[in-house]
Amino acid sequence: MAKRRRLTKGEKEGIQLIADLFVIRELIENVFAKDEHIGPQIKAFEAHIRKAVPQVYIAGEELQKAIASTRETWLRELKEGFNE
């Protein structure tokens, strides 16, 4: 099988969703939460963003599931490899 040198369109879209998630979270925590007008209403502001771009938050939930599953797999594989 030849090694690919590029990501598929779907892979790039997945990466973009995760990038969106990290940027949105960072902006909410480090910019908007500190804003004198938005800060006091940050929960409502975040709910509005969640409603406007739900796919970003769904991607975040899927990322957390994937991380947990991947961690279990790597932990098991590395322990088995170490014990051989």
C-alpha positions in Angstrom: 0.0 0.0 0.0 1.4 3.4 -1.0 1.8 5.9 1.7 -0.4 9.0 1.4 1.2 12.3 1.5 -2.0 14.3 1.9 -5.1 14.2 4.1 -8.5 13.5 2.6 -11.1 16.2 2.5 -12.9 14.5 5.4 -9.8 14.4 7.5 -9.1 18.1 6.9 -12.8 18.9 7.8 -12.4 16.9 11.0 -9.2 18.8 11.9 -11.0 22.1 11.2 -13.8 21.2 13.6 -11.4 20.4 16.4 -9.5 23.7 15.6 -12.8 25.5 15.8 -13.6 23.9 19.2 -10.2 24.8 20.7 -10.3 28.4 19.4 -13.9 29.0 20.5 -13.1 27.6 24.0 -10.0 29.7 24.3 -11.8 32.9 23.2 -14.7 32.3 25.6 -12.3 31.7 28.5 -9.6 34.3 27.8 -11.4 37.0 25.9 -15.2 37.1 26.3 -15.3 36.0 30.0 -13.1 39.0 30.8 -15.2 41.4 28.7 -17.1 43.8 31.0 -20.3 43.5 28.9 -20.2 39.8 28.0 -18.5 38.4 31.1 -21.5 38.6 33.4 -23.6 36.7 30.8 -20.9 34.2 29.7 -23.2 31.2 30.2 -25.9 32.6 27.9 -23.2 33.7 25.4 -21.8 30.2 25.3 -25.3 28.7 25.0 -25.8 31.0 22.0 -22.6 29.8 20.3 -23.5 26.2 21.1 -26.8 26.6 19.3 -25.2 28.5 16.4 -22.5 25.8 15.7 -23.6 22.6 17.4 -21.3 20.5 15.2 -18.3 22.0 16.9 -19.5 20.9 20.3 -20.5 17.4 19.0 -17.0 17.1 17.6 -15.7 18.0 21.1 -17.8 15.2 22.7 -16.6 12.7 20.1 -13.0 13.8 20.7 -13.4 13.1 24.4 -14.8 9.6 23.6 -11.9 8.9 21.2 -9.3 10.1 23.7 -10.7 7.8 26.4 -10.9 4.8 24.0 -7.4 5.5 22.6 -6.0 5.8 26.1 -7.4 2.5 27.1 -6.0 0.8 23.9 -2.5 2.3 24.2 -2.4 1.5 27.9 -3.3 -2.1 27.3 -0.9 -2.4 24.3 2.0 -0.8 26.1 1.5 -3.0 29.2 1.3 -6.1 27.1 4.5 -5.1 25.2 6.3 -4.3 28.4 5.4 -7.7 30.0 6.6 -9.7 27.0 
